[in-house]
Amino acid sequence: QAHWPKPLCNFQGRFVNCHLMASVMLRCIVRPSFVALRRFSSGSSVSVVLGCDSAGENLKRSVAQHLQAKGVSVSDLGSDKFYNIAASVAREVKQGEGQRRGILVCGSAAQGAAVAVVANKFKGVYAFPATDAVAARNARAFYDANVISLVDVSVDAGSAPDIVDAFLSQGFAEAPADAPWWTPELAEEFRSSLAEVGKTEMRAMDEGVQEFLQSANAMEDRDRGFAPPGAAPPNFSDFAPATPPKNGHHTDPPPTPPPLPKRK
């Protein structure tokens, strides 16, 4: 056990770290089928999760009405700070097992990019800003996107339905509309690229686990008073208790007053 991380070998952290290692082993077992599990259906069984910041409420309402008119199941998570709503939508899409897609509506182009960045922090969530129907269709065909963001200042209520319909109807690694350049070889390249993205995501998660364990080791060493090689030993005198009081008074002698000035 000498080569095991220290938190895995002591009793105090056994529960937390055993849970961590169990999740890591489970991920290693389940993850090889990641690409197969993420395939989305293009049919009406796909539901949509909506969310927006404070400036995207009107466009989000228009999108919801369009989807409901087409018989699509819609879950509206309301509005919140861009990072909170992006995380909420991404979490719902992740838990949907390939049967949910997300649409985030923001009031500015910067926020539209920012919500995509936050949503992409969640495993298995691929989010892209969609400025028009072509962008939404290509995001699905090339990268299997399951979340798009719409910007209220550049996407009006008239063009939003086309973007949403393109996002829901396009399949991954399938030829987009008006794409004569599409070939079976290109489709296979996109499939293999997505598999490599899954491997990169795995490596990033493993690095995160290692950083967590290193931090846990450092905290344990600090609590025990150990210092890393080359570091100065801790000065325990800084933590020595003060002189205990006796009969309500400290036993330390009072400080010596400064001498009085000599008289001339």
C-alpha positions, 0 to 999 in steps of 0.5 A: 500500500506504500504507493497508494494515496495517503487519504486511501490508507487512513480511517478518517478519510476512508468513507469519502475516498472509498466513495470517490474510488468507487465512482472512478471505477464505475466511470471506467466501466461505463465510459467505453459505451459513452458514444453509443449512449449519447446518440439522440433520437430525431423523433418527437420523443425528444424533450426540450429544456429551456432557460434564460437570463433576465434579458432573454425572457421574451424570446424564450417564451416565443420558443416555448410557444413554438415547441408546444404548438408542434407537440414537443414536451417542454420543461421551462426552468425560468430565468436566473444568472447566466451561470446558474441557468446554464448549469441547471439546463446542462444538468437536466440534459445530462440526466435525460439519457439522450432524450433531452436537448437544451436551449439557452436564451441570453440578451447579449452575444457575450452571454450566449458564449458564456452559457455555452462555456458553463454548460460544457463543464458537464460531462456529456453536454456539448453546447454551441451558440447558434446564430442561425439555422445553418449554425444549429444544423452544423452543430448537430451534424458535426459535433452532436450538440445537445444544447444551443444558445440563442442571443436575443439581440441577434435572433428575433422571434421570426427566425428563432423557430427555424433555428430550433427546428433545425436543431431538433431535426438534424441528426449527428453525422447525417448530411445537413440540408443543402450540403452537396459536399457531404460524403460518407468518409466525412461522416465517419471522420465526425464519428471518430472525432467524437470518440476522441473527444470522449477520451479527452474528457476522460483524461481531463476527469482523471487529472481532476481526480489526481489534483483532488487526491494531491490536495487531500494529501497536502491537507493531511500533511499540514494537519499532521505537521508534516512539511514537504521535502525542502520546506522549513519545519513548522514553528510550533512555538507559535501555537504554544498556549499563554501562561495560565492564569492563577486566582484570576490573575496572570502569573507573568510579572507586569512590564517594567515601566520606562525610566523617568528622565533625569532632572537637570 
